[in-house]
Structure formats: structure tokens, C-alpha cells
Amino acid sequence: MRAILFAAVGTAGQRCTSLRRLFVHADIYDRLVPRLVRAYASVTVGDPRDGATLVGPLIDAPAYEAMQAALAEAHAQGGSVHGGERLLADRFPDAFYVRPAIAEMPAQTAIVLRETFAPILFVIRYDNADEALSWHNAVPQACPRPSSPTTCASRAFPVVGGQRLRHRQRQHRPQRGGDRRRVRRREGNRRRARIRLRRLARLHAARHQHGELFRALPLARGYGSTSRAEGGTVTGRGL
């Protein structure tokens, strides 16, 4: 719920990566969408310099007019619109603050396919994943090169829980230079830790074997830190 809300209304929907289409399975539609509508009605709209504000203003009057035209078109195409009205006009007459809008659409109509840089979320009910994927890919922004698996949503992975899907994606992701460096660094840290443990074990054995003689010997060059073991103190840098 929080991810949907922020993805759709953050920066007042005025970025290329804003969420503007939400396909909801029929089994959860009647539970999710009413909660989402209530959340939209409760978000804080106002001065973006205020830390409590989630939604700031639209950039200018043409952006506000484009949003209102899109909502009117969604209503004309059979959609049920929640929100979208102008706010704080008395305090900020030259600014255009709006309530983020949800448009429940009966299908993916023409207005849904057109991008509007405004906080409008089009919600569509679906029954199976193949149907939702076909709708997702029906816009030019979703699949500019149909032959490329990285630019077009597909059934490359089965529809499973999000955690399992992310795990499979990590398994099949090729290692990049940064990944290889991190692996080598982690292996090097483990190797150094094993060397330190062996040094510590040898120092402990020498102490118990030679007793007073060992304690009377001068410290080896460069050893300065101490490590407690069985009531004694063993010195050694990096232990």
C-alpha cells in the first residue's frame, strides 16, 4: 500500500517513473482499492519545504488544466474518479495544489494509454496475469523493442511471491565488476581472519608451554594490541 501510494503521488506525479497504471487482481480489488482511496484522501498536500508534506504543487497552470482535462476524459470513458480537486487556492492563489486522483477504469481506454504528468492513478481490474501483461505492454513506453527481454514485461519467471521472484532474479543476474570485487574483498577478509586465529592459537600454546619464560621475553616487533584468554593477556597486532 505505501509503495503504491508513494510511487504514484511522490513529486505530485510529475516524473517519468511515476506509477500511473495499477492492475489489481479481481480477488483483492474490493479490499485494496477502497483502502487506497482513503489513503489518497488523507495525504498531506502543501508546501514541499515542510517536512510533513508528501505532495507539493503542480508546476504551473497548464499542468493543472491538463490534469483536469484527463480526469474529465476518464469520466467520459466510464471511469469512476476520486479526488483531483484544487486545494489551498485561497492561501496560494498563484500556485496549483491538487488532491491526487484515482480513476477506476472499466478497461484500458485511450486516456489510460496517454501519459499525463500529474498525480493520476488509473486502476484496472484483471483476472489473469497474461491479460495484465498484455495491457502493460500495450503502450509504446512499455515495450519499445519487443525483441529485447529487458524492455518488455514477460512471463520469463512464473507468477510467484515477490520474495521468491527477487531471489530468482538475483540468482540469474550476471556478476558485474563491482560484484566480483565485493566477493574478492569478502574472501580476503575471511582469509585474514583465519590467519589471525591461527596466530592467536600459537601464542596461547607458547604461553602455556613456556610459562614464565614466555612472559619474560620482549614483545615481538610491531605487536601492540592485547587479547584476553584464560585469565592471561596475549599481545599481537591484528589479533
N, C-alpha and C positions, 0 to 999 in steps of 0.2 A: 504494500500500500504506500509506504513512504517513498519507495523508489519510483513508483508511478507518478506520485504527486510532484516530487522534485524534478524528475525528468521532463515533465510537461509544463510546469509553471515557473521553474527557475529561469531567471533573466527574462521573465514575462513572455516566455515562448519565442524570444527573438534571437535564436541561434540556429544554425543549420542542423545541429544534433538534437534539437528539442523533440520530445515524443509528441507526435500528433495523431497517430493511429493506434488504437488499442483493440486487439482482437481477444475477446473473452469467451471461454468455452461456456456452452449453454448450462452445464451442470453447476457452475459457480456464478453465473451472470447476475442472478437475482440477489445474491448475497454481497458480491463485490461492488457492483455499480452504485447501489444506494449509499454504501459507506463512502465511496469515492465522492459522490455528490455532496455529502455532508462535510467531508474534509475540504472540498473546494470552497464551500460556503464559509469555512472558519479560518482560512489562511489570512495572514496579516498582509494587507496591501498598504503601501505608504512610501515614505522617504527611504530610498535604498541605503542611505548613510546611517540609518538607525539599525542597530544590531538585531532588533526583534522583527524586522521586516523581511518577508520572504519574497514578495512580488513588488517590483518597482513599476515605474510608468512605461508606457509605450513611447517610442522615440519621438513621434510627432503626430499632428492631426491626421495626415494621410494614412498613417498606420492604424489609427483608431477607426477611421472610415472604412478601411479595407477589412478590418475585423468585423465591423457591424454588417457590412455587405455579405461577408462569408457566412455569418450566422443567419442572416435573412435567407440566403440561398439554401443553407442546410435545412431550415424550417420548411421552405418551399418544396424541398425534395423528400419530405416525410420525416425529418429528424425532430427529436424532442430536445430542446435546448435548455440548459440550466446555467444561469449566470451570464456574464458578458456585459453587464451594465457598467456605466461610467461611475466612478467613485471620486470623492474628495474634490469635486469641481468647485465648491464654494471656497475651500482653502487654497487650492492651486488652480485658478481659472485658466492658466496658460499651459498646464500640464494635462496629460491624459492617462489617468489611472483607471484601470478596469478590473472588474471581478473576473478571474479566469473562468472559462466556459467549458462545459461538457456538452457534446452533441451526440445523443444516442441515435444512430442511423440504422434504418432497416436493411441497408446494403451499402456496398462501396460505390456511392454515386459520384457524379462529376466533381462536386465540391471537395469530396474526400481526397480525390486524386490530385487536387491542386494545392500547392504549398502556400500557406498564409503565415507570415511572420508575426504571430500573435498567440496568446495563450488559449488556444482552442484544441481540445482533445476530442477526436471522433472515436466513438466506441461502437464496435460492431460485434454481434453475437455470432459464434460459429459452432459447428457440430463435430468436425473432424480436422485433424492437423493439415491434411493435404489441401483442404479448402482454404484454410487460413494462409498457408504458404503461397497459394496461387494468388490470393488477394494482395499479400505483401509484395510479391514480385510484379504486380500489375502496374506499377508506377515506374517511370524511367529512372528515378533516383535510386531505386532498389536494386536494379539489375542492368547496369549499363552495358556489360559484356556477358551475355548469357553463358558463354563457354568458360568463364572464369569462376571457379568454386568459391573464391574469396569475396566476390562482389554480389553474389546472388544466394539468397537463403534456399536451402535444400534439405532433403532427408538424409544427409550424409551420416547422421547419427540418429538412432531411434529416439522417439519422444520419451524421455525418462525424466526422473527428478533432476533438478538443476545441479545438485552437488555431483551426481554421477556423470552428468554431461560435461561439467567443467573438468572432472578428473580425467575423462577420456580425451578431452581436448589437450590437456597438459601432456598426457602420455604420447599423443601423436604429433605434438609440436616439435619441429626440428630444433636442435640446440643451436643457439647463436653464439657469437664470440663472447658476449658478456656471461652467458650461461656456463660456457666452458671454463672461463676464468674463475667464476664462483666455485665451480666443482673442484678445480685445482687448488684454490685457496682453502677450501674446507678440508680436502685431503691433506694438505700441508699442515694445517693446524692439528689434525688428528695425529699425524706422524710426530710432530714436535711434542705433543702431549705424551705419547708413548715413550719417547726418549727421556723426557723429564721423570716419568715414573720409574724407568729403569735406573736412572742416576740416583734417585731417592732410595730405591731398594738397595743399591750397592752401598750408599753411605750408611744406611741403617745397619746393614750386615757388618761393615767395617767397625762401626761403633761397638756393636755387641761382641765382636771377636777380639778387639784390641783394648777395649775399655779405656783405662786411664791414659794409655799411650796415645790413643786416637785423639783424646781431648787435649793432650799437651802439644800436639803438632800444630804448627802455624796454619792458618787458613790458606787454601789454595788461591792462587791469584785470580782476582775478579769475583770471588764469591762474597756476597754481602747480605743477601736476604736470608731469613730463617724460616724453618718449618718445624712445628712441634710434632713429636712422635714418641709415644710410650713414655711420657714423662721427661724426655730429653729434648735437646734442641739440635737440629741438624742444619748446617748452613749450606747455602748453594744458590747462586744466581739462577733465576728462571725455574726454580723448583715449584 
